């Protein structure tokens, strides 16, 4: 394990999860990950604080990302060796309001930057997400 990371790997049963809804979309997500980044992603994340909005885990080469408070599955990423990863994204408007693949790619890149960092800093992620939401709502 990478220094600073917890030694336990997150598994599906570690947190409340809901399945990906019937209303979903898919797209190809092109990005190269280093072995160190993949190791961090494979560790997953079991939320430790209210600000930690995400529970994620890997099964094989698939990363499942769920909102921690609701258990809603927002992203499923099937990692591919050619770096053309297949993303399934939630489109149930009662669970996830984003409808733009462009916005999802931007959000997913930010999330994966945090999640692949060692050690993962949920508080920094929470601050950034809060700032982005306020800015989008015209409050800043």
Residue, then its C-alpha position, 0 to 999 in steps of 0.5 A: x500500500x502507498x504510504x498514508x493510505x489506509x490498509x483496508x480496501x473498500x468493498x461494496x458491503x461497506x456502505x449502503x448502495x443503490x444500483x445504477x438506475x434504468x435511466x442512465x447514459x454512457x460515454x467514453x472517457x479518455x484518460x491515462x492513469x499511472x499505476x500509483x493512481x490506480x492503486x489509490x483508486x483500488x483502495x476505494x473510500x469509506x466515508x469517515x466524515x459528513x463532508x465526505x460525499x462519496x463512497x467508491x470501491x472497485x470490483x475487478x476493473x470497474x469503479x463504482x461511485x456512490x453518493x455517501x448520504x443516499x447510496x445512489x450510484x452516480x458513476x460506473x467506470x469500466x477501466x480499459x487497457x487502451x485508456x478509452x474507459x467506458x462510463x455509465x452515469x446516472x440520469x434519474x433526475x430524482x437522484x442526479x440532476x446533471x444532464x450534460x456529458x461535458x459537465x460529467x467529464x469535467x466533474x469526473x476528472x476533478x473527482x478522479x484527481x482527488x480520489x487518485x491522490x495520496x492521501x485522499x483529502x475529502x475536505x478539500x474536495x468538499x470545499x471545491x464542490x461547494x464553491x463550484x455549486x455556489x458559483x453555478x448558482x450565481x451566489x459568488 
